[in-house]
Amino acid sequence: MTIRIIRRTILPLLAGLALPACAALRPGGLTEGARDVAYGPHPRQRMDIYVPRGRGDAPKPVVFFIYGGSWANGAKETYSFVGDALAARGFVTVIADYRLVPEVRFPVFIEDGALALRFVRDNIARFGGAPEAIHLMGHSAGAYNAMMLTLDKRYLAAVGMRAGDIRSIVGLSGPYDFLPFDIDVTKEAFGNARDPARTQPINFARRDAPPVFLATGSEDTTVLPRNSERMALALRKAGARSVSLKIYQGLGHAGTATALSRLLQWQAPVLDDVVTFLRNSAT
């Protein structure tokens, strides 16, 4: 067993760090952008877009961030600190809500991500973003979603996108290799899957994967670091051209996300490392 996701462990901690979304997105505030942009008809199919101030005329690279929460919790407003941090470094950043367990099961939460990505590709130029430079990034269950969107070509193909439309992926503390489904969280999210092996990102490691940055904390007891280690090994064995693995000493599960915030960047250089990776992947 390589995953032990605990409900509601992360959100209360992050809520204290997040800025109100209306303030974060107000022109003249920390960032510019738009709030509650619909990418589908369901109330949870909404996104917030963070745009660097003074962006100039040149299109900016885009980061599509997917939050975690055991596939059963989460709200885009809670992660406004991620949008602010990345926009301050020059990235147009998108954070989208998606449908959650128990309303839906696998693979709907991944399919919502694909639908949102199609909307981003088709519309992000209006916000100064470059549709040909979309990077995926996720934390915890969100890293799982991001990795499945990147590696299993079926999801993007279903919305008319190519696997090559994703420039790179950042996975923070993600579960990628967690069979069998023997805890409530995974049973509820994946127990309906006809072929459990096809729910596991590690089984889709491929030679033509885009650049991958995997990060985890050495003290993560929620999603064990060996998930990231095994994912990196599988990608390298498959011949993927660029795979980076970083284990931050002393960080727990939430730490790889909270270290992106202005208040907790002193914990570990996660933001600097992610930004360096994204910029190098854009060349």
Secondary structure, DSSP 8 states (H G I E B T S, - for coil): --B---TTSSHHHHHTT---HHHHTSTTSS-EEEEEEESSSSTT-EEEEEE-TT--SS-EEEEEEE--STTT---GGGGHHHHHHHHHTT-EEEEE----TTT--TTHHHHHHHHHHHHHHHHGGGGTEEEEEEEEEEETHHHHHHHHHHH-THHHHTTT--GGGEEEEEEES------S--SHHHHHHHTT-SSGGGG-GGGG--TT---EEEEEETT-SSB-THHHHHHHHHHHHHT-S-EEEEEETT--TTHHHHTTSTTTGGG--HHHHHHHHHHHHT-
